[in-house]
């Protein structure tokens, strides 16, 4: 790192120019090529996928997602001739919109059941030729525009379905701006220097821009979901600012200690710079672990986040020393520069508060370990009741058209009409299978939890039939999920005789199958992420104890984050205050995504804290002193970094997307606990209890593992000058 740092410091304008040129080239290419984000994903081997594949064999034009246009009269009935005429004329125009495969009017013979008993509410069904994530949003908007023209004082028109949700995804640019401003305020307090505050922000924004352009280009070669750049921006802003923060803090300490600007830059990159490269590697590995799940939407998120982290590390490793070469000692405040000039160099003093806290923890390691562990375990308890699924439109903001349509349907017909199940049957030619399907249809009407059964249209000679089964409960409830299991496991199999094959599909079934697939692969995913993290820490610190305790503590903070998410979003505790809608299941892909991000970010703090402790251990050979000095030296900067992360992620809680809000809150809470409980209490207390065992590594393993230095070249203990004042009596 020293060679790279020195070169970048001396050739600062070349480095800065190269990064700006890279940004311009990537940006120009991305803008000209455009982005092709796709939320398309497949779940091979699942019931819902087999149902969709079977449906597509004979109903290509009606095998896509279904949208509803909900009509509600506040004066009169929807069956009034004037209303019928306008609605039918509008639906005739909707049928001409590209990608619209079928339209069923509530006033047709097929749509007779689409009028409520009080005749004040009705809905038309629009079936597209593709799944919602593959549709052209322009065509969806055309349907909305046509329907909206009917709105008036006496007629409400709202739109429901997955396709309409594509139009309601809010912009997160405001949340990003709020996160950046909050981070700037925190750093301004930490550094008391506008220039020192600006450097991490410049680095993070440059990394963010380059990475987002790369992600746009990546959409041309693989499926990247629309949420991938949002999640990547989360991670990129957080780690980009944090990594630069650690390096700038170490550089400032070097200047205060009397080093020249160049030597301070080299030392900062050779210590904190090495740590961020290593920490970035752990985050990238954790995010790439999502590829193991084999689900394209999660693979896209993992790859996008890994690209973002790679740019954050590259920018920190090259741009920061270049900026140091331009700004020199001006990264210090005026008061600090004046003091340096008048009083001369001094050792980088540890915060008195952190020095006292480090001593406090060392005197009570057992009590504090038990207390901190109890807090984490209590917060983790709700995690064990987590129910995975997908929140329905009833959790959307009250002013959205999908929420209004949901409420109108639930009031007029019942909650199950917002998520009907679609049974797709393969019926071989011959009377036996036809009869079996008829008996199944009759029996379904008496199954508990089924509100209605409606057969689909039958084309002459068709061997594929459909039955629309409407549950009595809302799509995101446990009762509806149980009904799907009942149909698949107990009801349908007894009728699959004489060649009849029936699959339960539809959007609600897709979400349930997605949750099952992710849940089934989670143990393998957790094992891989934890194992990689342990190996990386073992490489860094030549220790068995540190990686194992780090894994346990990271899982504790992650579990606590999950626990809070379950309490807020599934149990509904405080959900309304966050604008998160009513209680519902936790999004299926959230556990894998959160675990990857949190495990990586927790490893960041572990690396920064333990690398400083390890550095002191190599210099002194005294474990107690090393732990005390390491915590005192890093406590303030790790806390500042954590506050920045929390500000960034909490800004996204109010972005208007439930999935993003769940992710933002979970990560923010986990980081808060990780910084205030795990790194402040648990890690130093446990390392105090373990003593010299912290640094034990069996010789057989030591011979096999390559030697990697996170702290840079170590100095002999005898020749080392005290660097920290206020931590112990010898400095």
N, C-alpha and C positions, 0 to 999 in steps of 0.2 A: 504493500500500500504506500510505503514511503516514496518509492520511485514515481508512482502515478501522481501522488499528491504534489511532489516537488515540481514535476513537469507541468501539471495543470496550474499550479501557482505562478510559475514563471511565464507560461504562455496563456494567460487568462483570456485575452481577447480572442484567440483562436478557439479555445474551448467554448466560450460563450457564443461565438459566431457559428460554430459547428452545431450547437444545440438549437439555435434559432433557425438555422438552415434545415435541420432535421424536422423541426416543427412545421416549417413552411412546405417542405416537400410532402410530408405525410398528410398535412392538412389539405394541400392542393389536390393530391391524389384521391384522398377520401371524399372531398367535396365533388370532384368530377365523376368519380365512380358511384357515389351514393352508398347508402347502407341498405342491407337486405335482412333486417332482423326478422326472425320467425320464431313464434312460440309453439311451432309444431313439435310434437314429440310422440314417440311410439312406445307402447308397452307390450312387446311381443309375448304371446302366450297367455295373455289375460283374457277373461271373458268379454270385457268391453271391446277389446281389439278384434276378437273373433266376430263379435256382433257387427262391428263397423265394416270389416272386410266382407262378411257375408252380404250385408246390405248393399254394398257397393257393386256386387256382381250383377245385380239386376235393377238397382235403383240409383244409377250414377247421379242423376239430377236431383235426388232427394236424400242423399247420403251424408249431407253436411250438417252443420249446426242449425238449430231451430231458433228463430227469433219470434217474439210475440209483439203485436201492436195492440195495446190494451185501450179500450174505449169505455168511457164512463160518463153517463149523463147526469147532470145535476138538476135538470129540468126536463121531464118527459122520460121516454124509454128509448133504448138503443134500437128497438124494433120499429120505431116510427118511420114511415116511408121516406121522409126527407133525409133522415140520418142514414138509412140503408142505401139510398141512392148515392149520397156523397162517399160513403165508405166503399161501396162496390166500384165506383169510378176510380177512387184512389188505389184500390188493390189491383185494378186492371193495369194501372201505370207501374205499380211496384213489380208486377209479374214481368215487365219488359226490362227491368234493371239487370245488367250483366251479373252473373253468378247467383241469381235467384233461380232456384230449381222448381219450387212448387209454392203455391199460395192457396190457403184454405180460408175462405170467408166464413164468418159466423152465421151468415145468412144462406149458406148453401146446405144441401142435404148432408154432406160430410161434416159440416161444422155445426150441426144442430146443438151439440153438447157444449159449444163454446159461448153460450149465452147463459148468464146467471139466472137463478130462479126468479129474482125480483126484476129481471130484464133492464137493469140499470147499468150492468157491466157486461162487456163482451170482449172477445179477443180474436184476432186473426193470426194465423200461424204462417210464418215465412220460413221456408226451408231452403237453405243455401246449398250450392253444389260442393262446397268445401267446408272444412272445419274453420272455426272463427279465426284461429291464428294464421290461417293461410289466405284469408280473404283480403281483397283490396279495400282499404278503409274508405276510399272514395265511393265505392258501390254501397257500402253500409250507410254512408252519409246521405246518399241519394234516397235510400229508403226512409231515413229519418226526415229528410226535407219534405218528401211527399206526404208522409203521415202528419207532420207538424202543420201543414197547410189547413188541416181540418179543425185545428184547435179554435175554440171560441168560448164565450161565456157559459154556454150550456153543454159543451162537450170537452171533456179532458181526453188527451191522447198521450200515452206514454209508451216507452219501448223497453222490452226486457230481453234477456238472453245473453249468452257469452259474446256474441258478435257486437252487441251494443256496448258491452263493457270495454271493448277495444277503443271506443271513442272517448271514454271517460277517464282514461289514464292521465292524471295530472302531471304537469311539469315539476321537476324537482330542482330546477335552477335556483329558486328562491331559498330552498333548504340548503343548497350548497353554499350560497352567499352568506346565509346566517351562520353556518358552520365556520366559514372562513373568518368572518368578522369576530365571532366569539373566540376563535383560536388566536387571532391577533391581539385581542384584549388580554387574554391570559399571558401571552408571551411578553406583552408590553409591561405587565406587572412583574414578570419573572426577570426580565433583562434590563428594564428601565432605559431602554435604548430603541429608538424607532428603527435604526438601521439593522440592529441585531434581530428585531422582530420581522423586518421585511425579508431577510434572507431566507428563512424557512418557508415563508409564504411564496416567494418567487420560485423556489425549488419545487414545492408541492404543485403549484399551478402549471409549471412547465412539464412536470412528469404527468400530470393529469391530462393535459392537452395532447401530448404525444401518444399516451396510452389509448385515449378514447378514439383518436384517429386510426390507430392500429386495429382496435376492436371493430370499427366500422369496416375496415378492409377485410378483416377476418370473416365477416358475415357472408362474403362471396364464396368462401370455400367450405364453410361448415355452418350448421344451424346454431345461431346465437339468439337467445330469447331477449325480449324487450327489457326485461328486468336486469339482465347481465351488466350493462353499462352503469346502471344505477348502483348496484351492489359494488361494482368495481370502483365507482367514484367514492362510495363510503370508505372502502379500504384504502384507496389511493390518497385521499385527503388526509385520513388519519395517520397512516404510516409515513407518508411523504413529509408532513409537518413534524411528526415525532422524530423521525430519523435525522432530519436537519437540525432539530432542536438539540439533540444529544451532541451532535458534532459541534455546533456553534457554542454550546456551553463549555465543551472541553477546550475549544480554541480560545475562548475568552479567559479561561483559567490559565492557559499557557502564556498568554500575553501578560496577565497579572503577575505570573511567576517570574517574569523577566526574559522570556524567550522572544526572539525576533518574530515578526509576523510569519515569515516562511517556516521557521522551526516550529512555531506553535501550530501552523497548519499541518505540517508533517506529523507532529506528535498526535494531534487530534485525529487525523485519518488513520494513524497507525494503532490507535487504541479504540476510540469510539467508532471510527470508520470501519475497522475490522468487525466490531460488534454488530454494526448495522448490516454489513454484508451477510454475516452469519444469521442474524435475526431475520433478515429478508428471505434468506433461503428457507428457514423454517416456515414462514408464512406461505411462501410459494409452494412448498411441498404439501402443506396442509390443504391449500386450495386445490392443487392438482389431484389430491386424494379423492375429490369428487368424481374424477373420471372412473374410479373403480366401480361406482354404482351403475355405470352403463346406461344412464338416462341422459339423453342429449341436452335437455334443458338445464340440468345440473352440471353437465360437462362444460357447457358454454359459460356458465357462471364461474366455474373453477378456473377455466383457462383465461377468461377475461380478467379476473382478479389477479391471477399469477402474472399476467402481462403488466398490469398496473403496478404491482410490487416490484417487478424487474426494472421498470422505468424509474420508480422512486429510489431504488438502490443505486442505479447507474447515475442518476442526476446528483444524488448526495455524494457519491464517490468522486465525481469529476467537476461538477459545477461549483460545489461549495468551496473547494480550495482555490478555484479560479476567482470566485467572488472575494475570498479572503485576500487574494493577490491585488485586487483593486481597492478594497476598503481598508485593509491593514488594521490599525489599532482603533479605527472609528467604530468598530463593533462594540466598544466600551462606551458607556455614557460619559458626558463631559466631566462629571464629578470623579468618575473612576480614572479617567485619563489624567486629570489634575493630581489626584492622589498618587498615581503611579509616578508622575514626574517629580512631585515634591518629596515623597517618602521612599521611592524606589520599589523594587520588586518585593513581593511577599508570597508566602505559600497560600494556595487556594484554601481558604478557611471553610470548614463545614458549618452549616447552620447550627447555631446554639440549640435551637429547638429540636432539630433532628439528632444532634449529638446526645442530648438528654434523653430523647425517646429511645435511641439505640441502647443506651445504658439501662434504661428502665426495662426494656424487653429482655436483656441479658440477665437481669436479676430475677425474673419471674418467668422463665421459659415454659415450665410445665403448666402453670395456671393459665397463661395467655394462650398456649396451644390448645388447651381443652376448651376455653371460652370461645376462641375464634372458630374452632372446628364446629362447636355446637351451633353458632350463628349460621355458618354455611350449610350445615345439615338441615336445620329448620327451614331455611329458605329453599332448599332443594326438595322438600317433601311434596309440594304440589306437582313436581315433575312426574311422579309415579302415577298420577291420574291423567296424564296427557292423552288426549284423543286426537289423532291425526285425521285430517279431512280437508275440506275446502269450504271456506265461508261463502254463503250464498248472498244474493243481492240484498237480503234483509239486513246485512251488516254494512251496506253502503251508506254514504252520507245522505241525510234526509232530503237534500235538494237535488239529488241526481235522478234522472229519468228512470234508471233501472230500479232504484229503490221505490219510486212512486208506482211503477208498474207492478213490482213485487207486492206492495201493500194493497193495491187495487185487486189483484188476483186473489190474494189471501182472504180479503174481506168478501169478495163476490163468490168465490168457488171453494176456498179452503187452501191451506198452506202447501199441500202436496202438488198443486197445479203449477207451482214454480219450479218443480224438478221432477217431471214424470220419467218413469223408467220405460225403456224401449226394448221389448222382447222381440228378437229377430229369430225366426224359425226357418229351418230348411225342411221343406215338405216334399218328399219324393212323390212321383206320380203314383196314384193308387188311392183307394178309399180308406185304407187303414190309418195312414199317417194323418189324413185329413180329419178323420174321426177323433184321433188322439188329440189333435190341436183344438178341435171344438170342445172336447171334454175339459182340456186344460183351461180354455177361456172361461168356461162356466165355473170351474172350481176356483179360479183366481178371484172371482167376485166375492167369495166367502172367506178368503184368507184374511186374518186379522191384520189391520194396517193398510188394506187396500181400499181406496175410496171409489175407484171406478176402473173399468177396463173397456178400451175402445179399439176395435180391430182397424187396421189400416186398409188402404185401398188394395184391391186384388186385380192384377193385370191378367188377361187370359193366358193360360199356360204357364203362369209364374210358379216357380218352385220355392220362392222365398216369400214368407208372410211376416207381418208385423202386428204386434199388440202393444198399445200404449197403456201402461199400468200407472195410475196416479195414486201415490201414497196419501195417507191421511195426515202425514206429518211433513214438516219442512225438509228441504233437501239436505241441510247440514246437521240434522239431528241424529242422535244415536239410533233412534227407532227406525229411521229410514235405512240406515246402514244395516241394521239387523234384519229388516225386511228383505234386502238384497240377498243376504246370506240364506234366509229362509227359502226364498224362491229358488236359489241356485242349488241348495243342498238337500232340501226336503220336498218341495212341491214339484218342481219341473222334472227331476229324474224319474219319477214314477210314471210319467207320460211319454218318455223318450223310448217308445217301442216302435217296431215296424219301420225304422229308419228316420223317425222324427228327431231332429236336433234343435234345441232352443238355447239361445244365448241371451243373457241379460246385459243390455247396453244402455246407451244414453249418457249425457254429461255427468249425472249424479253417480252412475256406476263407474265412469272413467275416473272420477276423483277418488272413489273408494279403492279402486284397483291401484291407482298411483300410490296411495297411502300404504297399501299392503306391500307393494314392491319395494318402496323405500324402507319401510319398517323391517322387511325381511333381510335387507342388505346392510342395515346399520351396524350390526355387531362386527362384520368384516371391516367395514369402513372405519369404525372406532379403533379396532385393533391395529389397522395399518397406520393410521394417523399417529396414534400413541407410540407405536413401535419406532416409526421414523423419527419422531421427536426425541425419544429416548436415545437413539443412536447418535443423533446430531449433538445432543448435550454431552453424551459420553465422549465423543470426539473432542468437544471443546474443552471439557474440564477434567478429563481422565478420571472419571468417578462413576461408581455405581449408585451411590446413595442420592446424589443430586438429580440425575435423570428420573429415578423412580419416585422420589418425593415431588418433583416438579409435575410428573404425569398425574399423580393423585390430586395435587392442589389445583392443577388446571382443570381437571374433571370436576372438582368441587365448585370452582367459580363458574364453569359452564353450566353445571347442574342448577346452581342458584339462579343463573340467568334464565334458564328454561322454566324454573319454578315461578318466577315473577311473571313471565309471559303467560303461563297457564292460569295463574291467579287473575290476571288482568283481562286477557282475551277469551279464555275458555270459561272461567268462573264469572267474569264480568265485574270484578272488583275495580272500580275506577275507570272502566272502559269509556263511559260517557264523557268523562273529563278530558280524555285524550281524543275524543271524536272518533272512536273506534267502532261505534255501533253496538249492537247487542252482543251477548255472549255467543260464542260459536267454537268450532274446533280449531285447533292450531294447524296452520297450513302444512301440508304434507312434506314439502321439501325444506321446511324451516330447520328441523333438527340437524340435518346433514350440513346445510349451509352455515348455520350458526356455529356448529361444532368446528368446522374447518376454519372459519374466521377467528373464533375465540381461542382455539388451541394455538393458532399461529400468533395472534397478538399477545396471548399470555406468555408464550415462549419469548417474545420480544422483551418483556419486562424481566423475565427470568434471566435472559442473557445479559441484559444491561446491569442488573443488580449483582448477579453471581460473578460476572466477568470482573467487576470492580473488586468484589470480595476475593476472588481468585488471584487477582493482581496483587492485592495486599498480602495474601497468603504466600505467594511466591517470593515476595520481598522480605517478609518477616518470619515466616514459619510458625506464626502464632495464630491459631484458629480464632480464639476469642477476640483478639485485637483486629484481625482481618474482617470478621463479621461486623464488628462495631464501626470500624472505619468505613467499610464498604457501604453500609446502610446510611451512615451519616453523610457520606459524600454524594450518594445518588438519590436519597429520599426526596429532596426538594424537586429535582429535575424529573424524576419518575412521576411524582404527583402532578407536576405541571403537564407532563405529557399525557397522563391519564385524563386530566380535566379537559385537555384539548380533544382527545378521542371522544369523551362523553359529550362535549358540546357538538361535535360533528354528527355523531349518531343520533343524539336527541333531536337535532334540527330536523331529521328525516321522519321522526315520529309523527309530526304534524303536517306531513307532505300530502295527506289525503288518500293514501293507499294503505289498506289494512295490512297487506303482506309486508310492505316496507316498514310500516309502523311496528309490527311484531318484531321484525329483525332489528330495527333501530333500538327499541326499548330493551330487548334481550341483551344485545351486545353492550349497550351503555351501562346497564345494571351490572353485568358480569365484569366489565372493566372497572367500574367503581369499586366493587367488592375485591377484585383482584389487586387493585392499587392500595386500598385502605385496610384490607384485612390480610390478604395472602402475602403481598410483598412487604407490608409494613409490620406484620406480626408473625404469621405462620412461618415464612421462609427463614427469617433471622432466628426465631425461637427454635425451630427444628435444627437448624445448622448449629446453634449453640449446644443443643442436647447431643448431637451426633459427634461433635468435637472433630478429632483428626480423622474419624471414619468418613467424613465428607469427601475426603480426597483419596479414598482407597479404591484401587482398581487392581484386580488379580493380574499377576504377571503374564499369565497365558493370554488374557485379553489385551493387555497393554502391548504385547509384541505384535499382535495382529492388526490393531487399529493404527491407521496413519496418524502422524502428529500434526495437529492443526492448532495454531495460536490465535486466540481471539483477542488477547490483550497486546500483542506485539512482543518484540524482544524484551525479555525481563532483565532487570538490573540485579546485581548481587545485593543481598540484604545489607551487607556491611557498608557498601558504598552509597546506599540510597539515602537521599536527603528527605527529611520529613516534608510531606506535602499537605497534610491536613492539620489544621490547628483547631484546638478546642475539642478533640475527640478523646484524648487521653493525656495523662500527665507527661509523657515523653515528647510531646510535640509543642 
